[in-house]
Amino acid sequence: MKKITFSVVGSGRLGTCLARALVRTAFQLESLYSLHRKSAEESRQIIGAGRVRSSLTEAVAQGEIILLTVKDDYLAEVISRLSSLSLDWASKYVFHTSGLYSSTILKELQEKGATTGALHPLQSFPRKDLPPEIFHQIFFVFDGSEKALSLAKQIAESLGGQLITLPPHQRPLYHTACSLASNYLVGLIYASSSLLQEAGLNQRESVALLRPLICQTINNIQEMGIEESLTGPLQRGDLKTMAQQLAALKDFPSVKRSFISLSYLLLEIAEKKRVLSPQKIAHIKHLLEEK
Ligand SMILES: NC(=O)c1ccc[n+]([C@@H]2O[C@H](COP(=O)([O-])OP(=O)(O)OC[C@H]3O[C@@H](n4cnc5c(N)ncnc54)[C@H](OP(=O)(O)O)[C@@H]3O)[C@@H](O)[C@H]2O)c1
């Protein structure tokens, strides 16, 4: 069967992982283009396919699909450069992979005839050389034209994922939610690990120690729901324990600030669960405020 051709603009972490996984399915990589040629060459090595191009014009001349995987901040500029090229856009699909921006950012290209969509793989890609399995069972969050939808679905499913659609105006909320669940989770574990490092463990040991706790908490959330998974001093209303935890953070001001902010979220959960009396909630709020 004839493969569907594509080119990648922005051979960073996601662009490289995506191309590497796609070339193992019904897609064929034509061109790779990046800000720095060296970066595209490194990606070419990892993917094992495609040709590194020296200009944007050359890169997008080939390929039925153009994947824009540049940093969010450069997306509008790249789109504007692309729409100034004289090209038969009507024969091309253009997808960007930003979580924040909807397909409306591709308007200029759509007006030139391109079939456009925003296709965000809901996963974390910290390196360029992750195996294609990284896409298995993940969601690809889409908005765009009907025609783009059917190709986006094919891309998602051929990688072992599934497509869901989201109204374009909800993208900023959606993307913030994704960041909270991934980037801010890293921040939380960094904070937790830094306390354990102060207690004498190295970072590796601290992560090994925390891992079963983190994984079981995720399992609990999946099996019992978010509210039922909350355990610990706040939801028990153990005020003395909370006071000692806050005191233990006296030399860790940034961790303490985050701990206090998150305590208010935990209070929201405890209030929902009706596990604490109004007096207990008032005492906890007072404790958080005075610290
Ligand atoms: N990484 C993730 O976990 C993840 C997950 C889902 C979605 N995304 C989305 O994927 C996109 C890329 O993210 P990333 O994490 O892969 O970023 P990244 O690793 O920083 O890669 C961005 C790439 O864009 C290239 N670039 C920057 N400006 C360019 C320009 N003007 N022309 C051509 N190439 C340019 C950079 O080039 P050089 O390498 O040559 O400097 C780099 O290779 C973003 O929209 C992001 O929201 C990322």
The ligand as an SDF file (V2000), in Angstrom:
LIG
                    3D

 48 52  0  0  0  0  0  0  0  0999 V2000
    7.8420   17.6500   24.6470 N   0  0  0  0  0  0  0  0  0  0  0  0
    6.6170   17.3660   25.0480 C   0  0  0  0  0  0  0  0  0  0  0  0
    6.4360   16.7070   26.0710 O   0  0  0  0  0  0  0  0  0  0  0  0
    5.4090   17.7860   24.2360 C   0  0  0  0  0  0  0  0  0  0  0  0
    4.2100   17.0930   24.4260 C   0  0  0  0  0  0  0  0  0  0  0  0
    3.1060   17.4330   23.6610 C   0  0  0  0  0  0  0  0  0  0  0  0
    3.1850   18.4950   22.7650 C   0  0  0  0  0  0  0  0  0  0  0  0
    4.3630   19.1790   22.6290 N   0  0  0  0  0  0  0  0  0  0  0  0
    4.3780   20.3010   21.6770 C   0  0  0  0  0  0  0  0  0  0  0  0
    5.3250   20.0640   20.6530 O   0  0  0  0  0  0  0  0  0  0  0  0
    5.9200   21.2910   20.2320 C   0  0  0  0  0  0  0  0  0  0  0  0
    7.4240   21.1640   20.3670 C   0  0  0  0  0  0  0  0  0  0  0  0
    7.7560   20.8980   21.7080 O   0  0  0  0  0  0  0  0  0  0  0  0
    9.1180   20.1480   22.0940 P   0  0  0  0  0  0  0  0  0  0  0  0
    9.0520   19.8590   23.5470 O   0  0  0  0  0  0  0  0  0  0  0  0
    9.3650   19.0630   21.1240 O   0  0  0  0  0  0  0  0  0  0  0  0
   10.1380   21.3350   21.8740 O   0  0  0  0  0  0  0  0  0  0  0  0
   11.7030   21.2810   21.5850 P   0  0  0  0  0  0  0  0  0  0  0  0
   12.2710   19.9660   21.9670 O   0  0  0  0  0  0  0  0  0  0  0  0
   12.2630   22.5040   22.1720 O   0  0  0  0  0  0  0  0  0  0  0  0
   11.7530   21.3720   20.0110 O   0  0  0  0  0  0  0  0  0  0  0  0
   11.3600   22.4930   19.3010 C   0  0  0  0  0  0  0  0  0  0  0  0
   12.0550   22.4550   17.9810 C   0  0  0  0  0  0  0  0  0  0  0  0
   11.6580   23.5660   17.2170 O   0  0  0  0  0  0  0  0  0  0  0  0
   12.7900   24.0090   16.4890 C   0  0  0  0  0  0  0  0  0  0  0  0
   12.5460   25.3890   16.1060 N   0  0  0  0  0  0  0  0  0  0  0  0
   12.4590   26.4820   16.8800 C   0  0  0  0  0  0  0  0  0  0  0  0
   12.2260   27.5640   16.1200 N   0  0  0  0  0  0  0  0  0  0  0  0
   12.1640   27.1380   14.8450 C   0  0  0  0  0  0  0  0  0  0  0  0
   11.9820   27.7710   13.6040 C   0  0  0  0  0  0  0  0  0  0  0  0
   11.7960   29.1020   13.5360 N   0  0  0  0  0  0  0  0  0  0  0  0
   11.9800   27.0120   12.4950 N   0  0  0  0  0  0  0  0  0  0  0  0
   12.1630   25.6870   12.5740 C   0  0  0  0  0  0  0  0  0  0  0  0
   12.3760   25.0210   13.7180 N   0  0  0  0  0  0  0  0  0  0  0  0
   12.3750   25.7500   14.8320 C   0  0  0  0  0  0  0  0  0  0  0  0
   13.9400   23.8300   17.4340 C   0  0  0  0  0  0  0  0  0  0  0  0
   15.0890   23.7820   16.6180 O   0  0  0  0  0  0  0  0  0  0  0  0
   16.5890   23.3710   16.9820 P   0  0  0  0  0  0  0  0  0  0  0  0
   16.5150   22.0110   17.6360 O   0  0  0  0  0  0  0  0  0  0  0  0
   17.2150   23.3300   15.6630 O   0  0  0  0  0  0  0  0  0  0  0  0
   17.0790   24.4490   17.8900 O   0  0  0  0  0  0  0  0  0  0  0  0
   13.5690   22.5000   18.0870 C   0  0  0  0  0  0  0  0  0  0  0  0
   14.0780   21.4010   17.3780 O   0  0  0  0  0  0  0  0  0  0  0  0
    5.3220   22.3860   21.1170 C   0  0  0  0  0  0  0  0  0  0  0  0
    4.2250   22.9530   20.4310 O   0  0  0  0  0  0  0  0  0  0  0  0
    4.8080   21.6270   22.3210 C   0  0  0  0  0  0  0  0  0  0  0  0
    3.7120   22.2460   22.9270 O   0  0  0  0  0  0  0  0  0  0  0  0
    5.4720   18.8460   23.3290 C   0  0  0  0  0  0  0  0  0  0  0  0
  1  2  1  0
  2  3  2  0
  2  4  1  0
  4  5  1  0
  4 48  2  0
  5  6  2  0
  6  7  1  0
  7  8  2  0
  8  9  1  0
  8 48  1  0
  9 10  1  0
  9 46  1  0
 10 11  1  0
 11 12  1  0
 11 44  1  0
 12 13  1  0
 13 14  1  0
 14 15  2  0
 14 16  1  0
 14 17  1  0
 17 18  1  0
 18 19  2  0
 18 20  1  0
 18 21  1  0
 21 22  1  0
 22 23  1  0
 23 24  1  0
 23 42  1  0
 24 25  1  0
 25 26  1  0
 25 36  1  0
 26 27  1  0
 26 35  1  0
 27 28  2  0
 28 29  1  0
 29 30  1  0
 29 35  2  0
 30 31  1  0
 30 32  2  0
 32 33  1  0
 33 34  2  0
 34 35  1  0
 36 37  1  0
 36 42  1  0
 37 38  1  0
 38 39  2  0
 38 40  1  0
 38 41  1  0
 42 43  1  0
 44 45  1  0
 44 46  1  0
 46 47  1  0
M  CHG  2   8   1  16  -1
M  END
$$$$
